[in-house]
Amino acid sequence: MLEVRDLTVRFPSGFVAVHGANVKVRPGEILALCGPNGAGKSTVLSVLAGDRAPSLGVAELDGRPLGAFDARGLARRRVVLEQSPSLSAPYTVERLAGLSIGVEVPPGLMHDIVHRSLEDVGLANIKDKRADLLSGGERHRAHLARILAQLAAAGEVEGKYLLLDEPTASLDIEHQISVLKIARRAADNGVGVLIVLHDLNLAAAFAHQVGLMNRGRMVSTGRPPDVFSKECLSEVYRTPIEVESDGRGRIRIAPLY
């Protein structure tokens, strides 16, 4: 399990971005972190990724402190898609998708892994195109292919985790759903998945568990129908929100304009 307990994160300016949060990412499940802008979601993800150390509290991967892992060991256990991944050179889509695969992977296997990851995100047909010439949404999907390839290249490592920070932000509806289906398949294969999402309906449809944050604190965690009540959401987002249920555990969420 990938988790933080009693997490507090204080920035150098003195601002406390996260107060006493507890988050558990379990193998085989999707946990969606939701909440308004500035709630602390991406900060929690950065700690779980091992990119930021807690000011207070504990961050662990399967019982070991995240700080005890070297970069290579951590890269085999968790992969991260940031909100705005950058390009350092005019790579082709295929080359970009293979950037995070270690040199120890045989070329033939690397080719197969990269091809499958590009197929998964719908970019195999433009593998030879320069990634810097893609649309914003296509470029984001190319980076998603990169981390999927990194995850696959790690092989049969016990306890792997996929961390996605607002992966649907620049995508149209078709590709938003496609990304969430990819995450769900990963979870079905035993991967623990953490997704920062603003779309509450996507979170309700695809996540096994949700965590609702506000002003750096975890307001509630649990199954989407239990957390996403109209009272709680209306208070957190400071606008009237209606939640409809179909009676079978599926819900639809809409603001009242």
N, C-alpha and C positions, 0 to 999 in steps of 0.2 A: 504494500500500500504506500502511496505517496501522500504525505500529510504535513500540515502545520498545526501546531497546538499553541494556543495563547499567543498568537502572533501579533506583535506590534512593530510597525515600521515607521521610523522617524527620519525624515530627510535632513540633510545638513543645514537647511534653513531653520530647522526646528519644527516644521510642520509635521504633524502625525497623520500619515496617510491611512494607516490601518491600526485599529484598536482591538487587541485581544481576540483575533479571529481564529476559529477552528475549522479546518477544511480537510476532508478526506477524499482522495481519488482512489477508488477501488478498481482492481482488475476486472474487466468484463462489464464495466458500467460507464455511462456518460454522466458527468456532473457539469451542469451549466451554471456559471456565475452570472447573475443578472443584477441590474440596478442602474440608477441614474449615472450620468457623467460625473466623474470625480468620486465615485463611491468606494474606490480602492480595489476594484476587480483586477485590473492589469498589474497592480502592485503585488497582489497575492500570487498571481500567475508567475511573475518574475522571481519571487522567492521559491516557489515550487519548482521552477526551472533551474534553480541553482545560480541564477544570475545576480541575485541580490541577497545579502545576508540579513537575517532578522535583527532588529534592534533588541527585541525581547522575544522569548518564546523558542520553539523548537521546530525545525524543518527536517523531515526524515524521509528516506526512501527505503522501504522494507526494513525498518528498524535501525538503519544507519544514518547518522547525520549527513545531510547533503554535502556539507563541507569536507567530508572524509573521502569523497569520490574525486579522482583526477578527471581532467577534461575528457580523456578517451573513454574512461569507464562510464561517465555520465552520458556521453553521446550515444553509447550502446543501449542505455536504459530509457532515455527520454528524448523526444524530439520536440522542437518548438517552432511554431509559425507566429512571427510577430505581427503587430498591426500593420506596419509599413516596412516590409523587408526591402533591402536596397540591393542594387546591382553595382558591383565594383568594376565590371568590364562588359563589353558588348558580346556576351556569350550567346550561342544559339540556345534555343529552348531545351534541346537534348543535353547539351553540355551543362546548362544550369541545373537540370534535374539530377545530374550525376555528381554535382559538386560536393555533396556531403557524404559520399560513399568513400570509405577508406581504401588506401592503395593496396591493402592485402586482399581485396576482393578480386578474383580472376576476371579478366576483361569480358569473357563470354557471359559470365553470370551478371556482371555489372550491366551489360547491354540489355539482358533480359529484364532485370529489375527496373531499369530506367524506362524501358518500353512499356512495361505493365503499369508503372506509376503514371506515365503520360496518357495511357489508355484510360486509366481511372478518372483523370481530370478532364478528359476530352480534348487533349492537345497533341495527340500522336500525329495527326495530319499536318501539323505545322512545326514538327520537331526541328527542321533546319532553318527556321526563321529566327532572326535576332530577337532576343527577349526584350531588349530595350525599345524595340519598335512595336511591341504589343500594346493593346489597350490596358488600362489599369486592372480591369477584372481578369483579363487573360494572364497578365504578369503575376497576379496574386495566385492564380491557379498553377502557374509554372513553379512558383515557390512551394505550393502545397505538394506538387509532384516531387520536388526535391526532398522534403522531409518524409514523405511516404517511402521514397527510395532509401533514405537513411534508415528508417525503421525496418524495412524489409531486409536490408543488407546486414543488420545486426544479427540475423539468424534466430535460432531458438534460445534466446536469452530469457530467463525467468523474470517476469515483472517488467513489462515495457509500458511506456506512457506517452500519450500524444497530447500536447498542449497547444491549443489554438486560441489566439487572441483576436477576437472579432473577425473570424475568417469569412464572413458573409457580407461585410460592410460595403465592398465595391462590386458586388455581384448582382446580376438580375435574378429573378425568382427561380428560374430553372436551375441555375448553377448554385444558388443558395441551398436548394433542396438536395442537389447532387452532393455538395460538400457534407451536409448533415448525414446523408446516406453513407458516404465514405466513412465518416466517424462512427456510425452505427455498426458498419461491417467490422471495423477495427475492434470495437467493443465486443462484438459477437465472437471474435477470434481471441478474446482474452486480454486485449489491451485496455488499460485504464485511460479514459479520455476526459480532459478538462477543456471546456469551451467557454470563453467569455462571449456573451451574446446580449445584444440589445433587443432582438426580436423575441418577445415573450411567447408568441405562438409557435415559433420554431423550437424554442426551449421546451414548451409543453408537449410538443409532438414527438420530439426525438430523445430528450434526456430522461434517464432513469431517476436522477435526483437533481434538484436545483438548489442553489444557494442565493438568497436575495440579500444584497448589501445596500447600505445607505450610510453616507458620511463616515466611511471607514469601519463600520461595524456590520457584523453579520446579523441581519434581522431575523431570518428564519431559514432552515434547511429541511428538506424532505422531498416527498413525491410532489410533482407539479400541482396536482389538484389540491394538495394540502397546503402548499405555500402560496399559490397564486389565488388568494381570495380577493374579492373586490374591495373589501375594507383595507386589507394590508397594502395592496397595490395602489389604491387611491391615496393612502397616506404617504407612502414612500415616494411616489411620482408627483404628488401634490396636484393631481388632476383627477376628476371623476373617471373611474374605469369600471366597465361592466365585464363580468365573467359569466359565460354561459356553459353549461354542461350538457352532454348528450345522454347522461345517465349511465354511461359505460366507462367512466373514468377519463374521457376525452373532453377537453375544454377549449373554448375560444375566447380570446381576450380582445377588448376594443375600448379605446378611450371615448368618452362622451364629449363631443365638441359643443 
